[in-house]
Amino acid sequence: MSFRDQTLGIILCGGLSRRMGSDKSQKKLGDNKLIDIVIERAMSQVKKLALNANNLKSDKFNLEIVPDCQVGNLCPLIGILSGLIWTKKNNFEWLMVFPVDSPFFPKNIVELFFNNLKNEKIVMAKSNNKLHPVFSMWKVDLINDLELAIKNGQRKIDVLTKKIPTRLVNFNNIGYDPFFNVNNLNDLDKAENIYKEFF
């Protein structure tokens, strides 16, 4: 079985975009919305792709929407847990997580994650000596671990992953940081420059 046939993907769109001032997913690079760029880069890497969102305008691909399994916009862990529950319902083993505000990630990140995987239950990206916890792949049998962690007040992905066998996969800059994150209008301007030069 290929890595793609074992893996579903979810794009986390549930952030409040406080620093941006409006919905990040609808911001554009060139003529394309961030959400559409991320969808196009992600969908060929997994068997099926969905959006984790509670109040999202429709995307042009009409993907399935997976709402948060707990109310309150608590943290990315809620989005991951919601995705894992959806993955289990679809009888898949792995969930790949993509954030909607990082449009330059590698088109083979899932394959590279599987190539580096040994016996770990989580795989996470790293670049420039910095972890990228949302760019991660989770085994479906971690549902109970996440539920317990969230119940106990845990909100940070990288704190949780210190307690669970996790494989870190390092990525080099390729003229730009492939995990560049668009949080505010200044970041959006930088992303626009990257997009014009490299895409």
C-alpha positions, 0 to 999 in steps of 0.5 A: 500500500502506498503512503497516499493510500494510508493517509487523509489530509486536513487543512486547519482553517479555524484560527481567528486571524486576529493579527490579520484583521480578517479571514486569512484563508481568503487573502490572495497571492497573485490571483489565488486565495491562500486556501486554494493554493494550500488545497492544490499543493495538498490534495495530490499528496493524500487520498482525501482532503477536508477542511477543518473550519466552523465559519468558512466561505465555500472553496472552489473545490467543494471539499468536505468540512470537518467542524471542531469537535469541541466548541470555543476555538480552543487551539490547533489541537482541537482541529487535529483531534477533529481530523483524527476522528474524521480519519477513523470514521473513514478507516484510514491510519494516518492524518496529515495536517496542513495550516491554511496560512503556509502556502509554500510547503513541499509538494512531497512532504507526505512522502518525505514524512513516510520515508523518515518514519520508523515506529513513531506515531507523529512526524513533524517538520523542522526548518531553520532550527525551528519546529513547525508543529502544525505541519505534522502527521498523526497516527489515528490511534492517538485520539484518546491521547489528544482527548485526555491532553485537551481535557487536562488543559494542554493547548500546545502541540509541541508540548504534547509531542514531547510525551509521544514518540515523534520523528522530526524531519528537517527541511532546508531553505530553497531560496525561501522558507517552505514553511513561511507563515502568513500571520499579518499584512506584513507577512502577506507582503513578504509572501507575495514577493516569494510567490512572484519570484518562485511560483 
